[in-house]
Amino acid sequence: MKRNNFWLILVLGALTALCPFSIDMYLPAFLKIAAEFKIPSAAMSLTLSGFFVGLATGQLFYGPLLDRFGRKRPLYAGLSLYILASIGCWNAHSLQTLVLFRFIQALGGCGASVAAMAMVRDFFSGKEIAKVFTLLILILGVSPLLAPTVGGYLATWFGWKSIFMMLAAICAAMLAAVRFYLPEGHAPDPTHSLRPGPILRGYLEILKEPQFYTHALAASLALSGLFVYLASSPMIFMEIFRVTPQVYGWIFGILAMGFVGASQLNFLLLRKFSNEEVLWTGLIGLTVIGILFVIAALQGWFGLTGTMILLFLFLAFFGIANPNASALALTPFTRNAGSASAMLGFLQMVIGAIASIGISLLNIHHITPIAAMFAVSGILALIVMRLGTHRIIKNPIQTHEPSAIDTLI
């Protein structure tokens, strides 16, 4: 890597990791926040749902804004909004207020990841793009390994509100880095339309493409299992298995290695198999693990260690399935690839938000309903693939190696 690119890639990687860090860091504090607000711990998953809805909404708007006003002005606005919302989370005294500010926090933070992806394409070309995305994935992988551990210790030593002040401080540092180390990358284009009509028509055209809606829905349903895990893992480990917030942070990091490792394994698998073959394998694996999880939960076969093994395998199969589903969904698009990517992200976040809301409706004292949601997500994804495949043209455009940006989704 050229030395003059080091800081550029580091800043872009930090921007990409902001939203995942925002999700992972406060999970160890779920029970503490629920106790302070005097609500069931499962209701805390609504704060994740609010965040996912914010991410979904933001993805549809930042693309046109980044094209119209250049990269840095929308990025400044998004990061500033994130800082203000983090302070609002720190000052929240009720679940409703926290959900609202988490939604606003996601609206601001979403601009960081969308802008970072666009700026990689601004600053690099050809094979350099894939190399840079690979580096961003490695930076992104730090989030599930580091954020819950840091959050667990902050919640124990300084209280849960310190987590949001830390997030505000991290974002403020990013804002300074963007100001001093990040070039503009793309000049503002006043001719780019922000009218709702053309934007909406463009999204509708994308949704009519069978290869897109089949693989996008399959990817979104599979991803809903991941969101169920994110929303329920504090209850699984800290409430059902009674581990401390610090231990939970370490467990979360260990399990995340299943997802991160499988995502990298995916590149090796694609040297011998097509995207479709690897996708089917991942979805079947998700479903089998989900069904096995339900049976094991009903029979009381597994304790903490067995549960961790099943969750590790579930996340690993998701790490195999999701990049290929995303890559296949985006393959038919060239001119409007950015809009297709935004629509894919929107669908994933909306379905994920619905799944996490489902967790909030359950008074979880046993792992069985969570395991059932894992199984259902895999089964529905397989059904969508089976029903949608025959609508796709017989010789769809294939990509034998999903781009690293698809792996990030």
DRENVO-194997 format. One record per atom (N, C-alpha, C): x, y, z; residue in one letter. Coordinates in pm, whole numbers, plus 50000, padded with zeros to 5 digits. Example, Ala and Ser with C-alpha at 12.3 -4.5 7.8 and 13.67 -1.06 7.14 Angstrom:
513194943150780a 512304955050780a 513204967050780a 512854977550708s 513674989450714s 512905000350787s 
# end
This chain:
500844988050000m 500005000050000m 500885012550000m 500575022249911k 501325034649911k 501065042150041k 502135048850087r 502005055750216r 500915066550212r 500785073350095n 499795084050089n 498365078550085n 498205065350066n 496885059250071n 496545053550208n 497515052650297f 497295046150426f 496205053250505f 496345066550521w 495365073850601w 494015074250532w 494035074850400l 492785074950325l 491985062250350l 492645050650338i 491955037950359i 491555036250504i 492385040850597l 492055039850739l 490795047750771l 490685059850718v 489495068250743v 488265061850680v 488395056950557l 487255050350491l 486815037950568l 487795030350620g 487455018550699g 486735022250828g 487175033050893a 486515037551015a 485085041850987a 484865048850877l 483515052950840l 482615040850815l 483165030750749t 482395018650721t 481995011450849t 482865011850949a 482635004451074a 481775011951175a 481435024651148l 480725032651248l 479385026451288l 478555022751192c 477235017151225c 477335003451291c 478164993951238p 478324981351311p 478824983351454p 479754992751475f 480244995651609f 479115000751696f 478225008951637s 477105014651712s 476115003851754s 476004993151677i 475124982051712i 475764973351820i 477024969851801d 477654959851887d 478054965052024d 478394977952035m 478984982852159m 478004983152276m 476724985652249y 475814987252362y 475034974552397y 475244963752321l 474534951352351l 474784946152493l 476024946852546p 476234941952684p 475464949852790p 474984961752753a 474274970152852a 472764968152847a 472274958852765f 470834957052749f 470114955352884f 470614946352967l 469914943453093l 469974955353189l 471104962453190k 471224974253277k 470254985153235k 470144987553105i 469224997753056i 467784993753085i 467444981053060a 466094976153086a 465734977553233a 466684974553322a 466424975853465a 466184990453504a 466974999553447e 466805013753479e 465475019153427e 465065014653309f 463795019353252f 462595011453304f 462865000953382k 461814992453438k 460944986153328k 461624979953232i 460944973353120i 461494959253106i 460774950053039p 461324936753013p 462564937852925p 463534929352948s 464774930052870s 464524928152721s 463514919852685a 463224917652543a 462764930452474a 462154939752550a 461704952252490a 462864960752440a 464064958352491m 465234965852447m 465554963552301m 465064952452245s 465324949952103s 464674960552014s 463704968152069l 463104979051992l 464134989951962l 465144991352048t 466195001152019t 467024996851898t 467154983751878l 467804978751757l 466884980651636l 465594977851655s 464644979551545s 464654994051495s 464645003551589g 464695017651552g 465945020851473g 467065014951514f 468335017251444f 468275011551302f 467724999451288f 467634993251156f 466725001151063f 465605006251116v 464705014451035v 465415027150990v 466215033051078g 466995044851040g 467985041850929g 468655030350940l 469585026250835l 468855024150702l 467685017650709a 466925015050586a 466505028050520a 465995037450600t 465545050250546t 466695058150488t 467805058650561g 468945066550517g 469545061750387g 469565048650363q 470185043350243q 469495048150117q 468185050550124l 467445054850006l 467705069449971l 468185077350067f 468345091650045f 469785096150023f 470745089250085y 472115094250078y 472715093349938y 472335082949861g 472895081649727g 472655094049641g 471405098349624p 471155110549546p 471815123049606p 471855123949739l 472485135649803l 473975136049776l 474645124449778l 476085124049753l 476405127549609l 475515124349517d 475725127949377d 475445142749352d 474475148149422r 474075162149399r 475045172049466r 475445169249590f 476205178949668f 477675175149689f 478145164549623g 479505159849648g 479505150649769g 480685145349802r 480765135249908r 480835141350049r 481585152050066k 481925156450202k 480805164150270k 480045172150197r 479005179950262r 477925171050324r 477375161150251p 476425151950317p 477075143950429p 478365140850413l 479075133350517l 479215141750643l 479565154350629y 479635163250745y 478275163750816y 477215165050738a 475865165950797a 475515153050871a 475805141550809g 475475128750870g 476245126351000g 477545129151000l 478345126951120l 477925136551232l 477615148951196s 477155158551298s 475835154051359s 474935149151274l 473655144051324l 473865132051416l 474805123451381y 475125111651464y 475605116051602y 476475126051608i 476995130851737i 475865136251824i 475005144451765l 473885150051841l 472945139151890l 472675129151805a 471795118251845a 472425109651954a 473745107751950s 474425100252055s 474305107252190s 474415120452188i 474215128152311i 472765126652358i 471825126252263g 470425123952299g 470225110352363g 470905099952311c 470845086552372c 471395086952514c 472485094252534w 473105095452666w 472125101852765w 471285110852716n 470355118152803n 468975111752809n 468785100052745a 467465093752740a 467055088452877a 465775090152911h 465245085353039h 464065075853021h 463815071752897s 462735062252872s 463065054252747s 462425042952732l 462625034552615l 462235042052488l 461115049052491q 460645056052372q 461655066452326q 462235073852421t 463215084052385t 464475077652327t 464915066652386l 466105059852337l 465885054452196l 464705048652171v 464395043552037v 464425054951935v 463855066551971l 463835077951880l 465245082451845l 466095084151947f 467445088951921f 468305078451852f 468015065551875r 468735055151800r 468365055851652r 467095058651623f 466675060451483f 467435072051419f 467505083451489i 468215095151436i 469705092251424i 470255085051522q 471675081351518q 471985073251392q 471085063851358a 471295055651237a 471175064051111a 470255073551108l 470135082350992l 471445089750966l 472075094451074g 473355101351057g 474475091851021g 474565080651093g 475655071151072g 475605064450937g 474405062650882c 474255056150752c 475025063650645c 475075076850656g 475805084650557g 477275081350554g 477835077150668a 479255073850673a 479565061650586a 478775051050600s 479045038850524s 478745040650376s 477645047550342v 477305049750201v 478355058450134v 478795068950202a 479815077750144a 481145070450129a 481495062150227a 482755054850219a 482795045650097a 481685038450072m 481625029649957m 481755037549826m 481085048949819a 481165057149698a 482575062649679a 483235066449786m 484555072649775m 485645062649738m 485435049949773v 486385039849726v 486385039649574v 485215040449516r 485105040549370r 485605053649311r 485575064549389d 486105077349343d 487625077149334d 488275071349436f 489715072449451f 490515061049388f 489855049649363f 490585037949314f 489905032449190f 490625024349115s 490075018748992s 490595004648971s 489894997148886g 490344983848848g 490504974448966g 491604967148965k 491864957349070k 492094963849206k 492474976649205e 492694983549333e 491434983749417e 490264984649352i 489004985449425i 488804973049510i 489004961149449a 488814948749524a 489784947749641a 491034952249618k 492024951849726k 491624961049841k 491134972849808v 490734982249912v 489524977049988v 488544971349916f 487384965749984f 487784954450079f 488774946650039t 489264935850126t 489834941650255t 490584952550243l 491124959250362l 490004964950449l 488974970250385l 487844975750462l 487124964650538l 487034952850479i 486394941550547i 487174937950673i 488504938250663l 489324935050780l 489114945450890l 489024958250852i 488744968650951i 487354966751010i 486384963550922l 485004961250968l 484934949551065l 485774939451044g 485764927751132g 486184930751274g 486814942351295v 487204946151431v 485984948951516v 484894953651454s 483714957851530s 483134946951618s 482734935251563p 482164925051652p 483174918751745p 484464920351717l 485484914751805l 485804924151921l 485764937251895l 486204947051994l 485054954352063l 484024958351985a 482994967252039a 482244961452159a 481754948952156p 481014943952273p 481894942952398p 483164939552379t 484064938552495t 484264952252559t 484534962252474v 484694975952525v 483404980752591v 482264977952525g 480984982052581g 480684975552714g 481054962752728g 480824955752854g 481584962052969g 482844965452945y 483644971653050y 483184985853080y 482814993452976l 482305007053000l 481035006653084l 480114997553050a 478854996553123a 479084992853269a 480054984253294t 480344979853431t 481054990653511t 482004997353450w 482815007053524w 482185020853534w 481525025553426f 481045039353422f 479545040653397f 478825029453380g 477405030053352g 477125029753203g 475895025953168w 475585023853027w 475635036652944w 475385048053005k 475375060552928k 476755064052875k 477805059152941s 479165062052894s 479415056152755s 478685045652719i 478845039552587i 478485049652478i 477405057052498f 476965066452395f 477855078752390f 478435082752504m 479395093552501m 480665089152429m 481055076552446m 482205071252373m 481925071152223m 480715067052183l 480365067052042l 480385081251985l 479905090952062a 479945104852017a 481385109652000a 482255105752094a 483665109652084a 484335103251964a 484035090451938i 484595083551822i 484165090451693i 482885094151686c 482385100751565c 482995114651549c 483215121751660a 483855134851652a 485275133651597a 485985123151639a 487325120651585a 487265117651435a 486225110151393m 486055107251251m 485775120051172m 484965128751230l 484635141351164l 485905149551139l 486785149951240a 488055156951223a 488935150251117a 488945137051117a 489735129751018a 489225132250876a 487895132650859v 487315135650728v 487725149550683v 487725159050778r 488075172850744r 489515174150698r 490435167050763f 491855169450737f 492535158850649f 491965146850639y 492655136050567y 491895130650447y 490665135150426l 489855129350319l 489605139750210l 490075137250087p 489765146349976p 488285145749941p 487845154849857e 486435155349818e 486035143049738e 486755139849634g 486485127649559g 485505129349445g 484465137249465h 483445138649360h 482865152749368h 482985160249259a 482475174049258a 480955174049262a 480365183949327p 478895185049327p 478355185849185p 477195179849163d 476565179749031d 475155185749043d 475015198649017p 473715205249032p 472645199648939p 473065192548834t 472085187248739t 471445174248788t 472015168448893h 471465155748942h 470135158349014h 469085151848966s 467735154349016s 467515148249155s 466865156049241l 466435151049372l 464915150049380l 464265150849266r 462795149849266r 462365135649300r 461345134249384p 460915120849428p 460445111949313p 459785117849212g 459225109849104g 460245101249031g 461305107348973p 462305099348904p 463015089348994p 463295093349118i 463955084149211i 463075072149239i 461775074549263l 460845063649293l 460685054349173l 460585060149052r 460455051848932r 461675043048912r 462845048348943g 464065040448932g 464055028549026g 463595030649149y 463525019549245y 462475009149203y 461355013549147l 460325004149103l 460834995348988l 461625001248898e 462194993448788e 463124982548842e 463864985848944i 464764975949006i 463964964549066i 462874967849134l 462064957649201l 461374948249103l 461254952348976k 460594943748877k 461524932948822k 462814934048848e 463794924448795e 463754911648878e 463384900048818p 463264887548895p 464544883348965p 465674885148899q 466934881048964q 467194889549087q 466764902149082f 466964910749199f 466044906649311f 464704906349285y 463804904249398y 463924890249456y 464294880349375t 464474866849430t 465644866349526t 466784870949481h 467984869949566h 467994880549676h 467384892249650a 467314902549754a 466444897949871a 465294891749839l 464424886649946l 465094875050020l 465764866149945a 466464855050010a 467544860450103a 468314870350055a 469364876350138a 468764883050261a 467644890050241s 467024897250353s 466464887850458s 465844876950414l 465314867150509l 466434860150585l 467514856850515a 468654850950584a 469234860850684a 469314873650643l 469864883850731l 468974886050853l 467664883550839s 466764885150953s 467164875751067s 467714863951032g 468214854951136g 469364861151213g 470244868351140l 471354875251207l 470814886051300l 469794893451256f 469234904051340f 468524898251463f 467904886551446v 467324879751562v 468424876451662v 469554871751611y 470694868751699y 471174881251771y 471334892351697l 471804904751759l 470844909451868l 469534908751839a 468544913651934a 468394904652055a 468614891552037s 468344882052146s 469604877552221s 470784879852163s 471994874652228s 472214879852370s 471884892652400p 472024896752541p 471154888552635p 469914885352591m 469044877152676m 469524862752684m 470004857352570i 470474843552570i 471604841652671i 472584850452664f 473794848152743f 473744854352882f 473194866552892m 473234873253022m 472014870053110m 470874866453047e 469684863753126e 469444848753143e 469594841153033i 469354826753041i 470554819453100i 471764822753051f 472974815953099f 473724823653207f 473274835753240r 473764843353355r 475254846853347r 475754850053228v 477144854453220v 477184869453248v 478354874653283t 478514888953309t 478604896653177t 478384909753180p 478524917553057p 479904916352994p 480954915553078q 482304914153023q 482474900852952q 481984889953013v 482084876752950v 481244876352823v 480054882652827y 479224883352707y 479974889852591y 480714900552620g 481484907152515g 482494897752450g 483164889752531w 484124880052477w 483414869252396w 482274864352446i 481514854052373i 481054859552238i 480554871752237f 480074877852113f 481204878752012f 482394882552058g 483544883451969g 483944869951912g 483924859651996i 484284846151950i 483294841351844i 482004843351869l 480994838851772l 481084846851642l 481454859551652a 481574867751531a 482654862351438a 483634855251494m 484674849551411m 484104839351313m 482984832851348g 482334823651256g 481864830751131g 481234842451149f 480754850251035f 481904856050954f 482864862351022v 483984868750953v 484824858250879v 485104846950946g 485904836550883g 485224830350763g 483904827750773a 483174821750662a 483084831350544a 482994844350571s 482974854150463s 484254853550381s 485384851450449q 486654850150378q 486754836650308q 486234826150371l 486214812850309l 485414812950179l 484454821750171n 483614822750053n 484444824949926n 485504832849935f 486334835449818f 487004822749768f 487384813849860l 487994801249821l 486964792049757l 485754791649813l 484714783049758l 484354786949615l 484394799849586l 483984804449454l 485004801249345l 486174796049383r 487124791649282r 486674778649216r 485824770949286k 485374758049234k 483874757549209k 483104766249275f 481644765449265f 481074778949223f 479874778649167s 479204791049126s 478574797749247s 478184810349227n 477494817649334n 476224810549377n 475454805649279e 474204798749309e 474444786449395e 475454778549361e 475734766249436e 476134769449580e 476984779449597v 477414783149733v 476254788949811v 475404796849744l 474234802649810l 473294791849861l 472964782049775w 472084771149817w 472674763649935w 473984761249931t 474634754250043t 474504762250172t 474714775350163g 474604783750282g 473194783950338g 472194785250251l 470804785850298l 470354772450356l 470744761450292i 470404748250347i 471074746450483i 472324750650494g 473024749650623g 472344757750731g 471924770050697l 471184778550793l 469934771450842l 469204765650748t 467934759150783t 468164746750870t 469124738650833v 469414726550911v 469844729951052v 470734739751065i 471184743851199i 470014749551279i 469134757451213g 467984762951283g 467054752151335g 466774742151251i 465884731151294i 466534723051405i 467834720251391l 468554713051497l 468524720951628l 468624734151616f 468594742851734f 467234741651805f 466154741251728v 464814740051787v 464694726751862v 465104715851797i 465014702651859i 465854702151986i 467084707451979a 467974707252095a 467414715652210a 466794727052176a 466214735652280a 465034728852347a 464184722352268l 463014715452324l 463434703752414l 464494696852375q 464944685252451q 465924688852563q 466364701352566g 467334705452669g 468684698652654g 469134696552529w 470364689352506w 471604697552538w 471554710652511f 472774718652514f 472754728852627f 473924730752687g 474134741652780g 474794753152707g 475604760852778l 476244772552720l 477164768852604l 478014758752623t 478984755152519t 478284750152393t 477294741252408g 476564736152292g 475834747152218g 475254756552291t 474554767752229t 475534776352150t 476714778652205m 477724786452135m 478144779652005m 478284766352008i 478694759051888i 477644760451778i 476354758851815l 475294760051716l 475224774351659l 475364784351745l 475324798051698l 476524801151609l 477684795651643f 478874797451561f 478624791951420f 478044779851412l 477764773651282l 476704781551205l 475674786251277f 474624794151214f 475214806751150f 476064813851223l 476684826051171l 477634822951056l 478304811351063a 479214807550955a 478454805050825a 477344797850832f 476554795450711f 475954808450658f 475594817550749f 475124830650703f 476244837950630f 477474837250683g 478614843650618g 478884838250479g 478484825850453i 478624819950320i 477474824150229i 476254824250282a 475074826750199a 474924841350160a 475084850550253n 474724864450229n 475524871250117n 476854869750111p 477564876550003p 477134872049865p 476834859149850n 476444854049719n 475034858449681n 474114858549777a 472764863549749a 472824878249709a 473624886249779s 473754900449748s 474374902449611s 475434894849582a 476114896249453a 475174892749338a 474424881949352l 473494877749246l 472354887849229l 471914893849339a 470844903949330a 471294916049251a 472554919949264l 473054932249202l 473634929949063l 473824917449023t 474474914348897t 473804920348774t 472464920748762p 471854925848638p 472024940848615p 472574948248712f 472554962848705f 473954968448679f 474014978248591t 475274985348565t 475065000348588t 474225006548504r 474015020948515r 473435024948650r 472495017048702n 471835020548828n 472235011048940n 473485006948940a 473974997749042a 473885003949182a 474125017049191g 474055023549322g 472655023149380g 471665025849295s 470275025349341s 469865011149378s 470335001249300a 470024987349331a 470624983449465a 471854987849491s 472494985049619s 471734991449734s 471245003749711a 470475010549815a 469165003249843a 468494998449736m 467234991249755m 467474977949826m 468574971249793l 468924958849862l 469124961450011l 469894971850043g 470104975350183g 468814978950253g 467924986050182f 466634989750241f 465824977350277f 465724967850184l 464954955650210l 465554947850327l 466864946850331q 467514939450438q 467244945650574q 467344958950580m 467144965650708m 465684965050754m 464734966450659v 463324966150696v 462924952350749v 463314941850678i 462984928250723i 463704925150853i 464944929950867g 465664928150993g 464984935351108g 464464947351081a 463764954751185a 462504947351229a 461764941651132i 460564934051166i 460924922051254i 462004915151218a 462434903551297a 462814907651439a 463524918751453s 463934923151587s 462734928051669s 461724933651602i 460484937251673i 459814924651726i 459874913751648g 459324901051695g 459954896551826g 461254898751841i 461914895251967i 461344903452081i 461044916252056s 460534924952163s 459154920452211s 458414913452125l 457064908952163l 457084896252245l 458254889652251l 458364877052325l 458904879752464l 458294873852563n 458824874652699n 459784862852717n 461024865152675i 461964854152658i 462514849352792i 462224836852825h 462844830352939h 463434816852898h 463304813852769h 463804801152716h 464294803552574h 465214795452529i 465864797552400i 465034792352283i 463984784252310t 463214777852203t 462614787652103t 461904798352144p 461344807552044p 462394814351958p 463564816852015i 464654822851937i 465134813051832i 465324800351874a 465744790051780a 464724788351668a 463434789251703a 462384787851602a 462464799051499a 462794811151541m 462934822251447m 464134820051355m 465214814151407f 466354810651321f 465894800951212f 465174790451252a 464724780351157a 463784786351052a 462854794751097v 461884800651005v 462574809550903v 463584817150945s 464284825950851s 464934817850740s 465544806550774g 466174798050674g 465154791550582g 464064786550639i 463024779950559i 462394789750459i 462074801750506l 461464811650417l 462414815650305l 463704816950336a 464694820350233a 464754809450126a 464714796850168l 464724785750072l 463464785749986l 462304788650046i 461054789149971i 461104800149865i 461614811849904v 461734822949808v 462644819049693v 463774812749723m 464684808449618m 464014798349526m 463304788849583r 462664778349502r 461594784149412r 460784793349464l 459704799249385l 460214809449284l 461274816549320g 461744827349233g 462704823049125g 463384811849143t 464414807849048t 463864805748908t 462654800048896h 462104797248763h 461684809848689h 461594821248760r 461244833848695r 462474840848636r 463644836648679i 464874842648630i 465184836748492i 465684844748400i 466014839748267i 467004828348278i 466974819348181k 467734807048192k 469234809348200k 469724820148140n 471154822848143n 471424836348207n 471144837548340p 471374850348407p 472854853648410p 473134866448415i 474524870648430i 475024865448562i 476164859048562q 476724853548684q 477954861348725q 478194862048850t 479434867448902t 480084856648985t 481254852248946h 481874840949013h 482674845249134h 482684858249159e 483324862949281e 482644875649325e 481834875349432p 481134887349473p 482134897949515p 481814910249485s 482714920849527s 482714922149677s 483764928149728a 483884929349873a 482794938349930a 482294947549849i 481204955949900i 479964947849927i 479734937249846d 478584928649871d 478784920749998d 480014917050030t 480284909850153t 480004918550274t 480124931750257l 479904940650371l 478434942150403l 477564939750307i 476134942450329i 475564932950433i 
# end
